[in-house]
Structure formats: structure tokens, C-alpha cells
Amino acid sequence: MSPASNNLRTAVVDGLWRNNLTFVQLLGLSPLFAVTTSVVNGFALGLATAAVLLVTNTVISLVRHVVVPAWRVPLFVLVASALVTVIDLVTNALFNDLHEALGLYVALIVANCALVAQADTVASRRPLAEAALSGLATGLGALGALVLLGGVRELLGHGTLFAGLPMLFGNRTDGFALNLPFSGMLIAVLPPGAFFGMAALLALRARLMQPRAAAPR
């Protein structure tokens, strides 16, 4: 495997799993805890975050050779702010119910320190393909965490799954919702439920990362 291919593979594995934005770096936890009361909320915010990370990394990598070092961080914030503003306006125009559900957490994507970390440590120092792939993988890793926690909290808190799909894909997806034969536990959709759910997912990841004991001979 060539060094370039190895770097791309490392970027994907790190972003999705080994150095996951949520489960390893523990960044962006405020929106994670606030909006993950359903799968759809988590998916929508995760998709917006992934898009911002991908485009920001791509733009920063393209201009990294012509940017004065003192202007790097303001440029990172400016690019991310422009993208987040576009996403916020489009969401408000096309998916108004979903925009109301997510509240100000779409706009707060720009305040996520993971954006600056990715731009400063990856996009401003790596080739275009590697920077873009790293941004995409990091965003998809965050999206996975949001969807997982949203699914756990929705199942336990509401007794449903995919209940808000019409907000994102229209009324034709209303029949895809799964309704369980219980009304759920209120604590799961309250702030303590977010902490308990996150703790369970962190424990599961730690268990999966433990080296397996060798089978006895």
C-alpha cells in the first residue's frame, strides 16, 4: 500500500472510530445532549455538521499556501460561519418544523471547537484529498454518535423510532415509524437521560476496544 493510500485509510479510520469526535475527543457534547431526543433530530444535526466539516476542510486545504499564519483562525471561523448560515437559512425555509426542533443548535455548529481543530491540525497541513476525506470521516463519525444516542433515547423515552421522518423526508415516510407497546420513560428524554445514554455508549465502545484474550489451548 502506497503512503498516500495509507494516509487516506488512516484519516477514515481515525474520523469514524479510532479518534471519533464524540466518543474519543468528547467535543461538541452540548448539542449532542440537547437535540438527541430522536433519531431524526440527531441525523439532521449530524448531517449539517458533516457538511460543514467537509466543505471547511476542503476550502482551507485549497488556500493553505496563500493564507498568512496570523489570519488562519479568523479564516476558519469565517468559512464555517458562512456555511452554517446557509444551512440554517435553507433548513428554516425548507424544513421549518425540523428547524424549530433543532433550535439554535444549527447556528452553534460554528462554535464547535472540532471545526477549528480539524482546520488547524488537518486542513491547513494536508493535501486536498486527505483533508476532505478527514473532514467527511470526522463528520460521519459525529453523525453516527448523534444517531446512536438519539435512537437509544427515542426508544426508551418515547417508545418510538424514526417518528419524526416526515419533518425531513415528507409525509410519505410517516409509515416507517416504529411504535413499541410502551409509552417510554420520561427520564430518557430529559438531560439526565442524555448523560446515562452517553455513558452506556462510551462503556460499550471501551468494551469493544479491549483486546480479546487468547483462547486457551
C-alpha positions as CSV (number, residue, x, y, z in Angstrom):
1,M,0.0,0.0,0.0
2,S,1.4,3.4,-1.0
3,P,2.0,6.1,1.6
4,A,-0.8,8.3,0.2
5,S,-3.3,5.4,0.3
6,N,-2.2,4.6,3.8
7,N,-2.7,8.2,4.9
8,L,-6.2,8.2,3.4
9,R,-7.1,5.0,5.2
10,T,-5.8,6.4,8.5
11,A,-7.9,9.5,8.0
12,V,-11.0,7.5,7.5
13,V,-10.4,5.1,10.4
14,D,-9.5,7.9,12.8
15,G,-12.5,10.0,11.9
16,L,-15.0,7.2,12.1
17,W,-13.8,5.2,15.0
18,R,-10.2,5.4,16.4
19,N,-10.3,9.1,17.1
20,N,-14.0,9.7,17.0
21,L,-15.1,13.3,17.6
22,T,-17.6,12.4,20.2
23,F,-16.6,9.1,21.8
24,V,-12.8,9.8,22.0
25,Q,-12.3,13.6,21.7
26,L,-15.5,14.3,23.7
27,L,-16.1,17.5,21.6
28,G,-19.5,19.0,20.7
29,L,-21.3,17.5,23.7
30,S,-23.7,20.4,24.2
31,P,-25.7,19.9,21.0
32,L,-25.3,16.1,21.4
33,F,-27.1,16.1,24.7
34,A,-29.6,18.8,23.7
35,V,-31.0,17.6,20.4
36,T,-30.7,13.8,20.6
37,T,-34.2,13.1,21.8
38,S,-34.9,11.3,18.5
39,V,-33.1,9.7,15.6
40,V,-34.2,12.3,13.1
41,N,-33.0,15.3,15.2
42,G,-29.6,13.6,15.6
43,F,-29.4,12.7,12.0
44,A,-30.3,16.2,10.8
45,L,-27.7,17.9,13.1
46,G,-25.1,15.3,12.3
47,L,-25.6,15.8,8.5
48,A,-25.2,19.5,8.9
49,T,-22.1,19.0,11.0
50,A,-20.6,16.6,8.4
51,A,-21.3,19.0,5.6
52,V,-19.6,21.9,7.3
53,L,-16.6,19.8,8.2
54,L,-16.2,18.5,4.7
55,V,-16.5,21.9,3.0
56,T,-14.5,23.8,5.6
57,N,-11.6,21.3,5.3
58,T,-11.7,21.4,1.5
59,V,-11.6,25.2,1.3
60,I,-8.9,25.6,3.9
61,S,-6.7,23.0,2.2
62,L,-7.1,24.7,-1.1
63,V,-5.9,28.1,0.2
64,R,-3.5,26.9,2.9
65,H,-0.4,28.0,0.9
66,V,-1.6,31.6,0.5
67,V,-3.0,32.4,3.9
68,V,-0.9,34.5,6.3
69,P,-0.5,32.4,9.5
70,A,-1.9,35.2,11.7
71,W,-5.1,35.0,9.7
72,R,-5.7,31.3,9.9
73,V,-8.1,31.1,12.8
74,P,-10.2,34.1,11.6
75,L,-10.4,32.5,8.2
76,F,-11.5,29.1,9.7
77,V,-14.3,30.8,11.6
78,L,-15.4,33.0,8.6
79,V,-15.7,30.0,6.3
80,A,-17.6,27.9,8.9
81,S,-19.9,30.8,9.7
82,A,-20.8,31.3,6.1
83,L,-21.6,27.6,5.6
84,V,-23.6,27.4,8.9
85,T,-25.6,30.5,8.0
86,V,-26.5,29.0,4.6
87,I,-27.5,25.7,6.2
88,D,-29.6,27.5,8.9
89,L,-31.4,29.6,6.3
90,V,-32.1,26.6,4.0
91,T,-33.3,24.5,6.9
92,N,-35.6,27.3,8.0
93,A,-37.0,27.7,4.5
94,L,-37.5,24.1,3.5
95,F,-37.7,22.1,6.8
96,N,-39.4,24.6,9.2
97,D,-40.6,22.0,11.7
98,L,-37.2,20.4,11.9
99,H,-35.6,23.9,12.2
100,E,-37.9,24.6,15.2
101,A,-37.0,21.3,16.8
102,L,-33.2,21.8,16.5
103,G,-33.5,25.4,17.6
104,L,-30.2,27.4,17.9
105,Y,-28.0,24.3,17.8
106,V,-27.7,24.5,14.0
107,A,-26.2,28.0,14.3
108,L,-24.0,26.8,17.2
109,I,-22.2,24.4,14.9
110,V,-19.8,27.2,14.2
111,A,-18.8,27.4,17.8
112,N,-17.9,23.7,17.8
113,C,-14.2,23.6,18.6
114,A,-13.8,20.5,16.5
115,L,-14.1,22.7,13.4
116,V,-11.1,24.8,14.4
117,A,-9.2,21.6,15.5
118,Q,-9.8,20.0,12.1
119,A,-9.0,23.1,10.2
120,D,-5.8,23.8,12.1
121,T,-4.4,20.3,12.5
122,V,-5.6,18.7,9.3
123,A,-6.9,21.0,6.6
124,S,-4.1,23.6,6.8
125,R,-1.3,21.0,6.7
126,R,-2.6,18.2,4.5
127,P,-3.2,17.7,0.7
128,L,-6.7,18.3,-0.6
129,A,-7.9,14.7,-0.8
130,E,-6.7,13.8,2.6
131,A,-8.1,17.0,4.2
132,A,-11.5,16.5,2.6
133,L,-11.7,12.8,3.5
134,S,-10.7,13.5,7.1
135,G,-13.4,16.2,7.4
136,L,-16.0,13.8,5.9
137,A,-15.0,10.9,8.1
138,T,-15.0,13.1,11.2
139,G,-18.4,14.4,10.3
140,L,-19.8,11.0,9.7
141,G,-18.3,9.8,13.0
142,A,-20.2,12.6,14.8
143,L,-23.3,11.8,12.8
144,G,-23.1,8.2,13.9
145,A,-22.8,9.2,17.6
146,L,-25.8,11.6,17.3
147,V,-28.0,8.9,15.6
148,L,-27.0,6.2,18.1
149,L,-27.7,8.4,21.2
150,G,-30.9,9.7,19.5
151,G,-32.1,6.2,18.8
152,V,-31.4,5.0,22.4
153,R,-33.2,8.0,23.9
154,E,-36.1,7.9,21.5
155,L,-36.7,4.1,22.1
156,L,-36.5,4.4,25.9
157,G,-38.1,7.8,26.2
158,H,-41.0,7.7,23.7
159,G,-41.3,4.1,22.7
160,T,-40.9,5.0,19.1
161,L,-38.2,5.0,16.4
162,F,-38.0,7.3,13.3
163,A,-41.1,9.1,14.5
164,G,-40.0,12.4,13.0
165,L,-39.2,11.3,9.5
166,P,-41.9,13.4,7.8
167,M,-40.1,16.5,9.1
168,L,-37.1,15.6,6.9
169,F,-38.5,13.5,4.1
170,G,-42.2,14.5,3.8
171,N,-45.4,12.8,4.8
172,R,-44.8,9.8,2.5
173,T,-42.4,8.4,5.2
174,D,-44.9,8.6,8.0
175,G,-45.5,4.8,7.8
176,F,-41.8,4.0,8.5
177,A,-42.1,4.9,12.2
178,L,-41.7,2.0,14.7
179,N,-44.1,2.2,17.7
180,L,-43.3,-0.1,20.6
181,P,-46.0,-1.3,23.0
182,F,-45.0,1.1,25.8
183,S,-45.0,4.8,26.2
184,G,-41.4,5.2,27.3
185,M,-39.7,6.6,30.3
186,L,-39.6,10.4,30.7
187,I,-36.1,10.4,32.2
188,A,-34.6,9.2,28.9
189,V,-35.5,12.4,27.0
190,L,-34.6,14.6,29.9
191,P,-30.9,15.9,30.4
192,P,-30.0,13.0,32.8
193,G,-31.1,10.5,30.2
194,A,-28.6,12.0,27.8
195,F,-25.7,11.5,30.3
196,F,-26.8,8.0,31.1
197,G,-27.1,7.1,27.4
198,M,-23.7,8.6,26.6
199,A,-22.1,6.7,29.5
200,A,-23.6,3.5,28.2
201,L,-22.3,4.1,24.6
202,L,-18.8,5.0,26.0
203,A,-18.8,1.8,28.0
204,L,-19.8,-0.2,25.0
205,R,-17.1,1.3,22.9
206,A,-14.5,0.7,25.6
207,R,-15.6,-2.9,25.8
208,L,-15.3,-3.3,22.0
209,M,-11.8,-1.8,22.1
210,Q,-10.5,-4.2,24.7
211,P,-8.1,-6.7,23.3
212,R,-9.6,-10.2,23.2
213,A,-7.9,-12.8,25.5
214,A,-6.2,-15.6,23.7
215,A,-8.2,-18.8,23.5
216,P,-6.8,-21.5,25.9
217,R,-5.0,-24.3,24.2
